[in-house]
């Protein structure tokens, strides 16, 4: 099954304020149409703005709009309460299911932390998956300064999202802040979040529709992402000039969205999608891909796609999607009912002990583990305790508090054997 | 007590602060007459992080050198390094308009000035702008263009730049201790190359890797000039840190294991070898497997060479290194490092020692003294140039002094 096949139907849903804003971006800049010989109407994805707030919805640029939970909110917003958002979505369950019917792939874009995105978003994703579509969540997490409550709500919603969707691409707004620099206005940063979501949707879209040097079809993507129930990361970069492949790859691996590349070190599957002009060479493709996969510790499964865009001459852009191995988080904890505090704590400690004894405490684990726990049980006493516990694990030794040595996105202060995932002894 | 023509090099390193006193003979040769070393504190990755502590060490090192050379130290040449040091190549062009279309000295000055005009961040300063070669009307191998005829003069320079504030920290560390004064600053990697490479080796092409405690500085020389240089902020401290984390032992023990038992060569016999640390960490013996120790070390050192290999490939000079690789700095003592470097870089590797100066052989033969000795050589070059320009009637100093001038003007 290929996207250039009329059977594939793609839905891009924006849920809540932030989700709809991102969707507006996609709608505004348009999605690149598929190959010239294809019928474009078949390939155009449906963009649907879903919101509880009628006023916000009416200002949306999307042609298709979906008013959620009229009886619950009376056309007002969810007031930052996920419970209200969820109730609104449940009210319209049948209409939503109708919307999803026949979809092969559904993107659900949402900003987490508020009411509609956090409450209705996961529910929408769940319905999409029940309808048999490959469901990708595309979410932003609130800034830390937006307050603990929003962060907790976002963390809870994130856990739900992971459970509901096949995979979730998550962009913490704080990382955007890092990328944007000090001068950026609040609006700039929010716009950047919207842009990122839009660009992510667009890049995946391009990969599936544009004819390329190396084609990746829907099934490849499905295999890479289906039923992961985990967070995947994505990053992209663009390079120009003689060495554009290397520059683009360096921009990707150096992207703050990847953290300190610890995620790459643990990646199980990576998908590298390149987009270049007609002059793109196989050598460039190889160069970029090998530069990225070099950073991966565990010899991941690499999927490469390369598409040619005649309007993209002289440049090369690389999109990277990485999904982690599932070893760390016990999946039952995510799929089944929430475990008790003790269970979470025990599984946490076991994971840490296991990592410890093997001496492969991956750099990200101390940071990640509590994050996962946090997603599972927000606002829980266990969380605070575990966060502190994990922070005590110092993986940089004497370089813990000095300026890190970053070389092409890699933190060289971390021991080499850790970064390469090599077991000592 | 004072010697006639003393040149003092001071390197504020991550593991040691080293002062070397050299004497400039009338024939232009440099002889090393005194060395003072003090273990370094308050320095991380070749940059001062604790001014007071580092100053104490500078003072001790300078005193030791004064004693060793039996002279007083005033002005010193200071070496700088750190992750903030970067480099690029640039080109300047100057049309030759004068009488008979002859290149004059002022043309050379102008072309160098153009070549120095580069686009670096505002907070950066140029440490060195080293002329690689001149080009007169397409003849690109001109060494000294003054007097040649032509219509267009070009100069290619290699510019080494650094972040101003971070360079100032090293200078401050010395200036705060009167009567010490900084004459000039020099990039450590460049200094190491000056100490180690003979003129012939520079022509043949060589790569100098100065692997110290906090950073690894490298300089690529080809056809007699520096083509590429840079800093990877990884050094011996990282090796010890990796050992400490990997074997779960304190840093001090890791440092000791590295020096006493460490190696980057993996041999089968190591599998059965153990090292026991008696009562150092816990009650009773802690047993360390030697192959674990060596594997951790090897991975780190190998990676560092791989990074440098990448830089070498990027510079496009990989084919021009006929004289091979010279390893200097404390890490050159690591067992098996020569073989490892050879296998990663694919070039012949030797331990670099200061060949270009005379004097105290116990200092000259040790790779960790290459940089401070090179700083002395750099100082000798500066003074030689000053003398020459003074003879010509006090022409301006084109190459040097620019960072110090800028700092002085800011202070006054």
Interface residues (C-beta under 8 A of the other chain):
Chain A: X359 X395 X396 X397 X398 X399 X402 X403 X405 X407 X412 X413 X415 X416 X417 X418 X420 X422 X424 X425
Chain B: X44 X45 X49 X83 X232 X233 X234 X237 X238 X241 X242 X244 X245 X246 X247 X248 X251 X289 X292 X295 X296 X299 X300 X302 X303 X307
